[in-house]
Amino acid sequence: MSFKYGYYRGKISLQLDEIPSLMISVLIVSLVFAGWESVIRLDVLTWGVVLSGVVPAFLFHELAHRYVARRYGCHARYVLSPLGALISLMSVFLPLKIIIVGYVGINCPSLYYYNFYNIYRPVNQRKVHA
């Protein structure tokens, strides 16, 4: 597992790369859907069924966010949220399932430049339709 150092508000933060973050997120989401009973019993059949549903659904959903953002010229990557992963792991034992393991961070260049008097639209930027 490889780590990258990044700067966040003047502090050095240690962040996971995107692929290991997605793999850890898939495992946590499948653990939440499988429930604590299957973990205690080590039920391989339940884990196989849950993984066969979670892997395509979760991965395609998160990668679709990333693809659309990159299609519009933005920088996007999947980020594992440690607090969200902890809350998701705690919800394994609760009847209400909360799944907030991570998010797709999107950073877009501005389509407009503002100053006090005028709004300038750069010529080389594509027009985005809502």
N, C-alpha and C positions, 0 to 999 in steps of 0.2 A: 504494500500500500504506500503510495507516494503522497507526500505533503507539499504544499506550497506556502510560502510566507507571503502575506499581504498586509497592507496598511489599512487600518480602519480608524478614523478619527484620531490619527496620530499615534495609535498603538499598533504594535506588530501582532497580527492574528494568525494562527495556524489553521489552515483550511484544507479539507479533504478535496481530492480531485473529483471530477464529475462522475466518472464511471464507478469508482468505489462508493460514492455517495448514493448513486442510484441502486447499487446492489444491496447496501445496508438498508435503504428505505424499502426495497421490495421485501426483504426478510422481515422487517418490522411490521409492514402492512399485512403480510401473510400470517404472522404470529397473531396479530389482532383478529383477523378473520377466522383463524383456526380455533382460537380460544385456549384457555389454560388447561382444559381437560385433555386436549390432544397433545399438549406439551408434556403433561405428567405421564400419560399413557404411552408416549412416543409412537403415536399412531401415524404410520408412514402413508397409509392410504388417504387419510384426511389431508395431510400436508401436500401430497401430490395433487389432489383435486384443487385445493386452495391455491397452490402455486400455478397450476395451469390456468386459473382464472385471473389471478392477481398480476402475473408477469405481463401478459399482453395489455390488460386494461390499464394498469398503472403506468407502465413504460410508454405506451402509445399516447396516453393523456399528457404526461409531463413533456415528452419529446415533441408533441404537437404544439404546446405552448412555446417551446424553444424554437421550433421551425418557423412558426408564424412571425415571431419577433425578429428572427434573423432574416426572414423574407422581406421585411420592411426596413432592413438596414440597421437593426439594433444589435447590440451585443447581449447575448443571453446565455445563461448557464444554470444548471440545477445545483442547488445548495442544500445541504443537509442541515436542518436546524436541531441543535442539541437539546434545547428545551422542548421543542415539538416532539422529538423522538422519545424523550423521557415521559411526556404526557401520553403519547401513544402507547408506550410500554405499560404505563400504569393502567390504561383503559382496558388492557387484556383481562383484568380481574373484575372489571365493572360491567354492569348490564348495558350501559350506554357506551358505545364505541366512539372514541374521538381519534381521528387520524389526521395529524398535522406534522408529518415527518420532515417535510422540506418544502421548498418553493423554487420557482424559476425566477432568478433575478434578471431583470431586464433593464438595460441602460441604453437609451436612445439619444442620438444627437438631436438638438432642437431643430424644428422645421422653420422657426422664425427667430430672428434676432430682435431684441427689444431695446429701445432706449427711451428716454423720457418723452420725446416728441413723436417718433415715427416707429413703424413696424416694418422691418425689412425681411423679404423672403429671398433666400438664396436661390440662384438660378439652377444650380446643379442638384437640388433636392427634388425628389419625386413627390407628387401630390398624393396625400393619403386620404382615401375616401372612407368615411365611417359607415 
